[in-house]
Amino acid sequence: MEYQELGTSGIKVSEVTLGTWSFGWPGSDTEQSIKTIHSALNNGINFIDTAGGYGNPKGSSERIIGEALKGRRKDAVICTKVSIIEHNADYSNKRFGYDFVMRNIEQNLERLQTDYIDVYLSHFYNPHVSIEETMRVFSDLRDQKVIRAFGVSKYDIPELQEIAKYTKIDVGQYDLSIFQRRFNEPSAPDHPPASPIEPVLKYANENNISLMCFGTVTRGLLSGRFTGTEHFPKNDPRHQDPIFQGDTFQKHIDAVEKMRPIAQKHGKSLAQLAINWALHQPGVTTALVGGRTPEQMTENAGASGWQLDQEDILEIEKLVKSLQKAQ
Ligand SMILES: NC(=O)c1ccc[n+]([C@@H]2O[C@H](COP(=O)([O-])OP(=O)(O)OC[C@H]3O[C@@H](n4cnc5c(N)ncnc54)[C@H](OP(=O)(O)O)[C@@H]3O)[C@@H](O)[C@H]2O)c1
């Protein structure tokens, strides 16, 4: 496993990050989630991503991480996000405001069983709260040593430029994969429309903002494990995701199969190829991958420490372009 610094924070993180969105939902296996965290750590993955809003009840993912890291907190770098205060929908217009963040962090710390958070992110841009206010509360938390670094998730270029007037951020988190070149997609009703990722990659690269990109295996699709006959239950995000429907699903499966010889040439799996591709995009410091099992994290760790050739990258681009034309 190779490690990179997050921005100018001095924090070194593994090139592969464990994403824990799938932890802590009714019916999910807590013991397996804890084993998945331990597997990630044992495979050199020291960076764990979560959010106050993950799981049901909200925050369950953070609670599982807190349990898993008992006695080994220092082995991990934790990234969590200011998200949601439960049972208080009226608060939505104040999301990421000063008091909102201060209340949230108390809850993040309690659930994670820790007295500091390594990386704290604003989960998405809220036009009702000024960026100056959000950056002020993050800077205060860093000065108080409650957080070590901070950043944002899914903010567009104008918002990043606005942030730069007040402070320097170290981290940005965005959707990016071989199949996904736009962020904020699919969008929730109150989310801004999808934007192309390339300008963000360029901006981050030029401004020393470390990108953590997520969705790198497109919910397992890029691992080559699907046949097209799968039926995803209603509580699975793939149930509604357009890429997993009908003819579109099959065409993507066919494109993934055409990438298999490239992975084989490097002695790697398709999941490792997909994560490696994302990891080497400009501005990207670490590729997030949501692992559900210990075995997946052992495999995913193998995405670091090697690099696709230029000819492989061109071949992958060709496949993506012909897929877009066929749609
Ligand atoms: N900032 C944000 O707004 C935001 C949004 C979304 C996600 N995230 C973060 O990014 C993380 C990853 O995103 P994601 O979960 O949406 O997408 P993802 O990483 O593309 O997909 C994760 C899923 O891929 C499958 N998978 C992982 N490794 C595999 C392997 N080696 N072989 C086969 N299948 C494999 C697993 O599916 P099964 O469950 O079927 O095994 C897993 O649940 C999240 O956990 C979260 O931490 C952040």
The ligand as an SDF file (V2000), in Angstrom:
LIG
                    3D

 48 52  0  0  0  0  0  0  0  0999 V2000
  -19.7640   12.3900   -0.3050 N   0  0  0  0  0  0  0  0  0  0  0  0
  -20.8540   11.7580   -0.6660 C   0  0  0  0  0  0  0  0  0  0  0  0
  -21.9120   12.3390   -0.8490 O   0  0  0  0  0  0  0  0  0  0  0  0
  -20.7950   10.2780   -0.8880 C   0  0  0  0  0  0  0  0  0  0  0  0
  -21.7830    9.6650   -1.6910 C   0  0  0  0  0  0  0  0  0  0  0  0
  -21.7130    8.2820   -1.8920 C   0  0  0  0  0  0  0  0  0  0  0  0
  -20.6970    7.5590   -1.3040 C   0  0  0  0  0  0  0  0  0  0  0  0
  -19.7540    8.1650   -0.5150 N   0  0  0  0  0  0  0  0  0  0  0  0
  -18.6850    7.3820    0.1470 C   0  0  0  0  0  0  0  0  0  0  0  0
  -18.0460    6.5840   -0.8230 O   0  0  0  0  0  0  0  0  0  0  0  0
  -18.1180    5.2050   -0.4450 C   0  0  0  0  0  0  0  0  0  0  0  0
  -18.1780    4.3300   -1.6620 C   0  0  0  0  0  0  0  0  0  0  0  0
  -19.2840    4.6690   -2.4620 O   0  0  0  0  0  0  0  0  0  0  0  0
  -20.3920    3.6360   -2.9140 P   0  0  0  0  0  0  0  0  0  0  0  0
  -20.5480    2.6230   -1.8290 O   0  0  0  0  0  0  0  0  0  0  0  0
  -21.5530    4.4190   -3.3520 O   0  0  0  0  0  0  0  0  0  0  0  0
  -19.8360    3.0090   -4.2130 O   0  0  0  0  0  0  0  0  0  0  0  0
  -18.7920    1.8980   -4.6360 P   0  0  0  0  0  0  0  0  0  0  0  0
  -17.5700    1.9510   -3.8140 O   0  0  0  0  0  0  0  0  0  0  0  0
  -18.6790    2.0660   -6.1040 O   0  0  0  0  0  0  0  0  0  0  0  0
  -19.5800    0.5340   -4.4000 O   0  0  0  0  0  0  0  0  0  0  0  0
  -19.5240   -0.1920   -3.2280 C   0  0  0  0  0  0  0  0  0  0  0  0
  -20.0810   -1.5820   -3.4850 C   0  0  0  0  0  0  0  0  0  0  0  0
  -19.3080   -2.2230   -4.4780 O   0  0  0  0  0  0  0  0  0  0  0  0
  -19.2060   -3.6000   -4.1830 C   0  0  0  0  0  0  0  0  0  0  0  0
  -17.7670   -3.9550   -4.0780 N   0  0  0  0  0  0  0  0  0  0  0  0
  -16.7800   -3.3340   -3.3970 C   0  0  0  0  0  0  0  0  0  0  0  0
  -15.6170   -3.9690   -3.5690 N   0  0  0  0  0  0  0  0  0  0  0  0
  -15.8650   -5.0360   -4.3800 C   0  0  0  0  0  0  0  0  0  0  0  0
  -15.0720   -6.0650   -4.9190 C   0  0  0  0  0  0  0  0  0  0  0  0
  -13.7680   -6.1520   -4.6580 N   0  0  0  0  0  0  0  0  0  0  0  0
  -15.6690   -6.9760   -5.7070 N   0  0  0  0  0  0  0  0  0  0  0  0
  -16.9930   -6.9120   -5.9950 C   0  0  0  0  0  0  0  0  0  0  0  0
  -17.8130   -5.9630   -5.5140 N   0  0  0  0  0  0  0  0  0  0  0  0
  -17.2400   -5.0220   -4.7140 C   0  0  0  0  0  0  0  0  0  0  0  0
  -19.9360   -3.8610   -2.8930 C   0  0  0  0  0  0  0  0  0  0  0  0
  -21.2440   -4.3010   -3.2480 O   0  0  0  0  0  0  0  0  0  0  0  0
  -22.1070   -5.3050   -2.3330 P   0  0  0  0  0  0  0  0  0  0  0  0
  -22.5930   -4.4570   -1.2300 O   0  0  0  0  0  0  0  0  0  0  0  0
  -23.1770   -5.7980   -3.2490 O   0  0  0  0  0  0  0  0  0  0  0  0
  -21.1740   -6.3810   -1.8890 O   0  0  0  0  0  0  0  0  0  0  0  0
  -19.9910   -2.4830   -2.2520 C   0  0  0  0  0  0  0  0  0  0  0  0
  -21.0890   -2.2620   -1.4160 O   0  0  0  0  0  0  0  0  0  0  0  0
  -19.3340    5.1210    0.4670 C   0  0  0  0  0  0  0  0  0  0  0  0
  -19.2920    3.9860    1.2970 O   0  0  0  0  0  0  0  0  0  0  0  0
  -19.1960    6.4150    1.2230 C   0  0  0  0  0  0  0  0  0  0  0  0
  -18.2220    6.2900    2.2450 O   0  0  0  0  0  0  0  0  0  0  0  0
  -19.7810    9.5140   -0.3370 C   0  0  0  0  0  0  0  0  0  0  0  0
  1  2  1  0
  2  3  2  0
  2  4  1  0
  4  5  1  0
  4 48  2  0
  5  6  2  0
  6  7  1  0
  7  8  2  0
  8  9  1  0
  8 48  1  0
  9 10  1  0
  9 46  1  0
 10 11  1  0
 11 12  1  0
 11 44  1  0
 12 13  1  0
 13 14  1  0
 14 15  2  0
 14 16  1  0
 14 17  1  0
 17 18  1  0
 18 19  2  0
 18 20  1  0
 18 21  1  0
 21 22  1  0
 22 23  1  0
 23 24  1  0
 23 42  1  0
 24 25  1  0
 25 26  1  0
 25 36  1  0
 26 27  1  0
 26 35  1  0
 27 28  2  0
 28 29  1  0
 29 30  1  0
 29 35  2  0
 30 31  1  0
 30 32  2  0
 32 33  1  0
 33 34  2  0
 34 35  1  0
 36 37  1  0
 36 42  1  0
 37 38  1  0
 38 39  2  0
 38 40  1  0
 38 41  1  0
 42 43  1  0
 44 45  1  0
 44 46  1  0
 46 47  1  0
M  CHG  2   8   1  16  -1
M  END
$$$$
